[in-house]
Amino acid sequence: MDYTKEIKSNPEARWVEHGYGNRFQGFQNLMRLRIANILLVSSLYDLYLFEEDGRLYELIRHEYQGLNLSHSPELTRVSSGQDAINRVKEEGRFDLIITTMHIEDMTPLGFAKLVKEAGLNIPIVLLGHDNRELKALLKKPESSVFDKVFIWTGDFRIIIGIIKYIEDRLNVEHDSKIVGVQNVIFIEDSERYYSALLPIIYTEMLKQSQRLISEGINLSHKFLRMRARPKILLCSSYEEAWEYFEKYKELELGIISDIAFPRNGERDDSAGLKLAKSVKDEISDIPILLTSNNAEM
């Protein structure tokens, strides 16, 4: 059998091709690396700001249920960097560390360095407010020690966006290459803009995935099918986006891109247009959405 031809005409044949036997066995092989336990390192004041609209964990759990996502992650808070490192070492159950700008015994940059130096193979994300303090930190070359920096915009769904961002990066190679899950490349280098847009994109993507799921299947099968939703690959430079495109071009659903972002190590005011042209030269009918806050564009 010509499996390539068969898969294009019948996507469900992917599961048979890879020996999964049936569709639901195939879904069980998706999203193998999940964020189940999050360690939040923050001051009580930062936690208060995050929880103005209700308890953070309860809000996240409710949103997970509303989006038909399986078990929401557990959230544990500590106030000091040393306590965080000790708990990670002793308990060995955390999959993600989120730190704020204010922790008791050290700077967030110093904390992130200690996490990496301790050999703790856990993604660490900085979640801060859009102020001069954060902007000053981001100007330091050492800020690259964070796996990503996000800005709190008042929308608790940013936590879900962070979780899904990490999960998608961890699982994209396996799920795309082995099982054939599609993806959308999202290029934006502004922490403020991608922090605001990512939760919206994920929410709409998950709602759309729900609408495509047959109403006749049971809840456990719905959870499994949700694992096959398209992945969102957030990129901050031309080279990063092009690397993803070259690697997964046969599985690209589309591209959402800013117009001005780094290219060849420097800010390029037309990088998005150049990327769109290069992508269209490869796949002429791929949907591309260009965004800009520049009214002249």
Secondary structure, DSSP 8 states (H G I E B T S, - for coil): --HHHHHHH-TTHHHHHTT-SSHHHHHHTS--S---EEEEE--HHHHHHHTTTS-HHHHHHHHHHHTT-SS--EEEEES-HHHHHHHHHHH---SEEEE-S--SSS-HHHHHHHHHHTT----EEEEE-SSHHHHHHHTSGGGGGSSEEEE--S-THHHHHHHHHHHHHHHHHIIIIII---EEEEE---HHHHHHHHHHHHHHHHHHHHHHS-TTS-HHHHHHHHTTS-EEEEESSHHHHHHHHHHHGGGEEEEEEESSEEETTEEETTHHHHHHHHHHHH-TT--EEEE-S-TT-
